[in-house]
């Protein structure tokens, strides 16, 4: 444990050597910023490539003849329809269709899958999957890996020069290039990018190769947050929680029509009812007027002073050049261009409902 309270990343010494400033996040001591600062780290990722240590996230291997049945019960997913190396964004849901966690599931073989879970939910997710695995011929194995992400328009070329070819991968696919390695092409910034799970010794060597390229630099958690917010991507625990459902969150695109109507996943009946009735509230983008950021927790009001929602994520968007935010508002107030007001320490800040994302996605889809 770091500081007697938070877990330490395996590469913590490398982050300290790079001058990182640390803070607690989801039970881990995480690099928040490095000497260049949030603005430069953010823009460097958009223009070149940023290296993130995401080892706080958890990799699980789900394997065995019953693995497809396990995943189809655990998630609104048709795991058997995935081709080998294909990844899918999905969820663990409560009986009432609340989001326990959002996951990425990648098919590695006939009955082998990789599941990437969020840091703060790893123990809950593992227990949940193990419970569903009971009576099925399936094994849930947590993996001890360093997990790195390299994101940005120059990420592929940097990895190529470091000896890792990525040409065979397109967006939302993953492979095992070496024993005990997992390489995927997805990301949490809106940019083209990669995630690499690998043993610590290999990770130290790879980090050295990546950072020897001047186009790559360490990026901390603060810039990771502003990058994902500009990209309109949810943070579990803020934008999606066990109290929010995929319909209200605008994430039903992640659930195929067949699974919506026929799937036997936990929370299926509740989700079908929610979809049939239509969401009472919707997740929207928000653009505050002026330069004052509107932060998570701010209440939202309509022009008549009626409380109609809340901000779940907010800050300044360095690439957007303005403050940006996301939140939930009543369905009647969710139309783009609607003028609302956010309560920021007693001052009503005008905000306009905005389409998401705030900056265009640049994934390599083909």
N, C-alpha and C positions, 0 to 999 in steps of 0.2 A: 504494500500500500504506500502511496505517496502522502506525506504530511499526516500520516496516521488515519486518514479519512478516505482518500481517493486512491483508486488503483493507478499504477504507473504504466505507461506505454512501454513496450519492450525496447524501443529506440529512444527513450527519454534522454539519454546522454547525448545523442546526436542533436536533439532539439535544443538542449541547454547549450551545447557548443555553438549552435547557430544563433544564440541570443534570444530564444523564445521567451515570451511572457506567458505564464501558465495561469489557468483558472479551472475550477471544477465544472464538469459537465457530465450528466448521466452516470455519476459515480466514478468518473475518471478525471485524473489531472491531465488537462489537454493544453497544447500550445494555442493560445488565443491570437497572438500576433508575433511577428518577427520585426527586426529593426526597420525594414522599409515602411511598415505601417499598413493599416487596413486598405486605404485608398490605392496605394501602389500595388499591394498584393492582389487586390481585386482586378485592377486594370491589366496587370501583367498576365493574369490567367486568361482574360478575354483576348489579349493581343498575342501571347506566346504560349506558355504552359505553366501551370501551377502543380506542385507536388504536395499532396495532402496525406498525412498519416491518419488513417481511419481504422486503426487497429482496435479501437473501442467497440466497433461493430463486430457482430459474431457470424461466423460461418458454421453452418450445420450441413453434414452429409446425411441425406435420407436415402436409404437403400433397402433392397430386398423385393421379393415378388409382390408384397403388399404396399409398396411405396406409392404407387399411383392412387390406390384407394385411400391411403392415409391423407395425401395431399388434397385429393378431391373432396374429402370430408372436412379437412381443416380450412380450406380456402375456396372461394368462388372461382374455381379453376378446373379446366380439363387437362390435367397433367399428361394424360396419354396422348393428347393431340399435339403436344410439343414435339418438334423434330429434335434430333440430337444436336446439341449446342445452342438451341433456342432458349431465350430467357423471357420471363413474363413477370410483369409487375402485378402484385396481388395483395391480399389481406388475410389476416386472421380476424374473424368476427366473433362477437358475443352472440348469445341467443337473440338479442334484440337488434342485431346488425350493427352494433357499435364497433369501431375499429380498434382492436387490441394492438395491432401493429400492421405496418405496411412492409412488404417483403419483395425481394426479387428471387424467383425460382428459376433455375437453369437445369435443363435436362442434359446429363453427362453420358447416359447410356440407357440400355433397355430398362433397367430398374434402379438407376442411380440419379440423384438430383442434388444440386447445391442450393441451399437456402441462405440468403443474406438477411440478417435481422438487425434491428436497431439496438444500440448499446443499452439504453435504459430498460429495454424490454427483453433482453436476451434470456434471463432466467425464467421469466413468465412464459416466453415463447417455447423454451425447451420443455418446461413442465406441461404445457398445453399439448405440444406435439407428442410427447411421451404418453400422455393420457389417451390420446386418440389412437396411438400405435398399439395399445393393449388389444390382444386378440388378433392382431394382424401380423403377417410375416414381414415386418418392416423394422428397421433399426434407425434411430436418430443419434448421430454421432457429432458432438461439438468438436471443432477442429482448432488446434492451437497454431495459429498463423499470424504473422504480421500482415496487415492489410493496408495497401497503399493505393492512392488514386492519382493519376496524372491526367489533368484536364486542360484543354485549350487547343487552339488550331494547329499548334506545332507538336502536339503530344505524340502523334504517330511517328513522325520523323525522328523525334528524340529517342523513342523506344527502339526504333530501327537501328540507330547509331549505337544504342546500348546493347544490341544483339538480340532484340525481341521483335520478331516480325509480326505485324498485325493485319497484313493485307487480307487474310482470309476471314477476318471478323468484320461484320457490319453491326450497326446499332442493335442492342438487345440480343447479343449472342455471347457465349462464353465457352472456353475450352480449357483443357489441362495440358499446357505446353511441355511440362516436365513433371516428374513424380512430385507429389505434394504441392504442386503449383495450381492456381486457378487464375485465369485471365479472362476478363469480360470487358465488353465495350458498352458502357452505359454512362452513368454519371449524374451528378447532382448540381451542375452548374449551368446546364443548357448548351454547353460546348461539347464538341467531340472529345472523347476521353476514355480512359481505361481504369479498371480496378485490378489489382494484382494481389492475391493471397499467396504467401510463400513462407518458408521457414526463416527464422530470424537471421541466420548466417547468410543466407542467400539475399535477404532483404538489405542487409548492410552493404553488401557488394553492389547490389543494383542501385541503391540510393547514391552511392559514390559515383557510379557511372552517369546517372541521370543529372546529378548536380554539377558534374564536370562540364556539362553543356550550358553555356551562358543563357540559353533560352528558357531554362527551367529554374524555379526557385521554390523554396518552402512557402506554403500558404497556411495561415492559421484558421482557427474556427470562426473568427469574426468575419473574415472575408468569405469563407465558405457559406456563412449565413446570408450575407448580402448578395452573393452570386445566385444562390438557390431562390432567394426571394424575387430577384429580378426575373428569374426563369419561371416564376409562378409555381414552384414546387413546394409541397407540403412538408412541414416538420412535425413528426408525431410528438404528441404531448402539447402542441400548440394549435396547429391548423387542423389536425385530425386526432381524435381521442376516442376512448370507449363510449363517449357520449355523442359522437357524431357518426353518421353513416355515409357510405360511399355516394349515395344519391345527393345528399345535401352538399357534400364536398366537391361535387362535380367530377367524380372519379368513376362513373359507371362505364366509361369507355374501356376500363380495364377488365370488364366482365363481359364475356361473349353472350350473344342473345340466347344461345342454346343453354348455357350455364344458368343464365338468369331465370329461364323458364323451367328447366329440367333438373338443375343441379341439386344434389342432396347435401350441400355444405351446411355447417353450423350457421344459423342465422338466416337460412334461405327463406323461410316463411315470412319472417319479419321484413326482410329486404323487399320481397315481392309486394308486400302490403304497402310499404313506404313508397315504392316506385309507382304502384297503382294510384295512390292518393296524391302523388306529387309532393316534392319537398316543401315544408313550411318555411324553410330558410335556405339560402344558397351562399356558397363561398364565392367571393368576388374580389377583383383587384380594386385598389383604392389609390387615387392620386391626390395627396394633400395640396392645397393651394399655398404657394410661397415656399419657403425653405425649411419650415419647421417639421421635423419628422413626427409621425404619429406612431406610437409604440403599442405593442401587444397589451391588451387589457383596457384600452380606451373604449369608452362607450360611444355608440353611434346614434345619432338622432336625425329625424327628418326635419323639414322646414318648419313644421308646427311644434317642434320640441318633443315629439313622441320618441321614446326609446325604440329603435328598430334593429339593433344589432351590436356587434362588438368587433374590435380589431384583434386578430390573433397573431399577426406578425407585422412588423413595421420597422422602417429605418430609412437611411439615405441610400439611393441606388447610384453608385459612381458611374456606371455606364449609361443609365437612364438620364443622369444629370439632375434628378429631382428626388424628393422623398417618395417612397413607394410603400405600399402596405397591402395586406390581405385581411379579409375578415368575413363574417357571416352577417347577412342582412335578411329581412323578411323577403319572401319571393316577390312581393309587390314592389320592392325597392331595389331589385337586382338588375334592372336594365342599365346598360352602359350609358353614361352621361348624366345619370341621376345625381343631383346635388344633395349631399348629406353633410352632417357636422359631427366632428369628433371632439370629445371632451378631453382636453389636454391640461391637466392641473387647473380646472375651472374655466379655461378659455375654450370657446367653441371655434375649432379650426375647420374651415370649409374643405370638404373632400368630395371628389367626383368618382362615381363607380366607373371602373376602367376594365377593358378586356385584359385577359392574361394570355401570354406572358408580357412583361414590360420590355424585355429584349428578346429578339427572335432566337429560337433554338437552332443550333447548327450541328445536329447529329449527322453521322455518316450512315445513311440508310440504304445505300446501294453502291 
